[in-house]
Amino acid sequence: MSTSADLSSDVRRIVVVGAGECGTHAAMALRDKGFDGEITLIGRESVHAYERPPLSKGALAVDEMALVHPWTPEQLAQAHIDLRLGVEVMGIDLEAGTVTTTADAGGEEEIPWDRLLLALGSDPRRLQLDEVTYLRTHEDAEALRALLHPDGHLLVVGAGFIGLEIAAGARERGMDVTVVEAGSRALGRIVPEEVAAQVVALHEAHGVPLRVATTVTGLRREGDRVRAVLSDGDELLVDAVVAGIGATPTTALAEAAGLLVDDGIVVDEALRTSDPRVFAAGDCASFPDARSGGRVRLESWRNAHDQAETAAASMLGQTEAHVAVPWFWSDQYDQMLSVAGLPGTGERAVLRHRDDGVLLHLGLDAQDRLVHAAAVGPGAGVAKDIRVAEKLIAAAVPLDPAQLEDPGVPLRSILKAATA
Ligand SMILES: Cc1cc2nc3c(=O)[nH]c(=O)nc-3n(C[C@H](O)[C@H](O)[C@H](O)COP(=O)(O)OP(=O)(O)OC[C@H]3O[C@@H](n4cnc5c(N)ncnc54)[C@H](O)[C@@H]3O)c2cc1C
């Protein structure tokens, strides 16, 4: 799939499709790396890049929602980035080297490129039911906020990160909340069982019950309320239903163009697609993970940033392999949940219980090297431990499980000894 030729000297026009977290960061990174050709950044949404993480956290708790923008329009203009908002790319012609858009003022436009970056994000998975709200964009967040009011009852479908964050936000606004989860436990995808159990206990302490192995089989509007029929036969009369049941990568555009797609746009370690002039990054990209030897796709804020940097360098011929340690965080009530590395790659695990209430789960491979870490508890302690754990994962050296388990041995000193 990859080419070793440095094609950067003929690169004068770069088009980035998707003006979200990753695409906008990549456009700015191109300038930081000295690219002085044309950059066109095309985004379907009508506002310039904003942070999505607050949409399911702080934005639900406050009365007035303010978007957090990583860059101002002035900064983008100063960087001479041709920003086209409210414009959708409808097709890619690989042979001609163009994208076709819905133009700002009606009609189609063809935009030529020497390099193309697809930073298309992902879309919420949907239930085959009416009356369900989803959360991806700021507009979705506004619609959800309008449904949250004290004394109401919210049904959350899905006990993943987004579902649980919404549950916490709605609870903090005084709503009754019920969470149903089709799987046998919460956070089944990337959080170990012991850590997930502590998160569930936190929700229960706030009066939010979790019903596992339960799905919604029917929803029926009754006046201004909704009757939800659950798979165990139970019925709930609620004010609103929101689903956080995962996301699917936005790949239709790439697939139609003939690029290789397999749970994400398939890229190599430099984030090149099956066409070496086209790159993909962020939520929509499936990339080879050097540590696990497998192919992964991450939906995380840090990954969107890291891959934006790698993609920008690669498009300029400064081939860089993408090797960052995956990292994710979530805020629920006054606690933080954070994960580094890839789940399911460890052979065994040790648990470290810190005095401040932080529970840290450390996954080790057969050589006792750290491959995965997950923690929940007060934010400062979680952030500190996971930061060190990331470095231990990157160091990839055998560690003493007894020391890892002992909260009396600072992780930092383990790192120091491991990297000496
Ligand atoms: C509610 C919410 C909370 C989150 N919380 C966290 C968190 O706590 N921690 C964490 O690590 N991550 C979190 N994430 C995930 C993180 O925000 C994403 O991983 C990140 O936004 C991915 O960036 P991206 O650029 O790949 O995709 P996006 O930011 O989604 O940007 C993709 C953009 O491409 C546009 N687009 C798609 N197709 C086209 C087209 N054909 N033409 C033009 N434009 C197009 C889309 O409209 C979109 O604006 C959260 C996500 C959501 C939705």
The ligand as an ORCA input file, in Angstrom:
! r2SCAN-3c Opt
* xyz 0 1
  C     -20.427     13.869     22.991
  C     -19.013     13.420     22.826
  C     -18.174     13.352     23.932
  C     -16.864     12.928     23.788
  N     -16.066     12.863     24.903
  C     -14.789     12.457     24.769
  C     -13.941     12.379     25.911
  O     -14.337     12.648     27.033
  N     -12.656     11.990     25.735
  C     -12.151     11.670     24.496
  O     -10.971     11.313     24.383
  N     -12.945     11.732     23.391
  C     -14.238     12.104     23.498
  N     -15.040     12.159     22.393
  C     -14.500     11.741     21.090
  C     -13.799     12.873     20.344
  O     -14.526     14.054     20.417
  C     -13.621     12.422     18.902
  O     -12.807     11.271     18.908
  C     -13.029     13.511     18.020
  O     -13.929     14.576     17.891
  C     -12.704     12.932     16.665
  O     -12.265     13.936     15.814
  P     -12.462     13.783     14.237
  O     -11.925     15.028     13.633
  O     -11.961     12.463     13.808
  O     -14.047     13.757     14.043
  P     -15.058     14.986     14.232
  O     -14.614     15.895     15.310
  O     -16.401     14.363     14.342
  O     -14.960     15.771     12.853
  C     -15.370     15.195     11.633
  C     -16.083     16.265     10.838
  O     -16.165     15.850      9.478
  C     -17.386     16.308      8.949
  N     -17.688     15.551      7.719
  C     -17.963     14.226      7.616
  N     -18.204     13.914      6.329
  C     -18.063     15.059      5.606
  C     -18.181     15.371      4.211
  N     -18.496     14.444      3.309
  N     -17.974     16.652      3.828
  C     -17.654     17.609      4.743
  N     -17.528     17.360      6.062
  C     -17.724     16.105      6.483
  C     -18.353     16.057     10.091
  O     -19.538     16.793      9.927
  C     -17.518     16.503     11.293
  O     -17.706     17.864     11.570
  C     -16.375     12.568     22.503
  C     -17.213     12.621     21.387
  C     -18.531     13.038     21.542
  C     -19.440     13.083     20.348
*
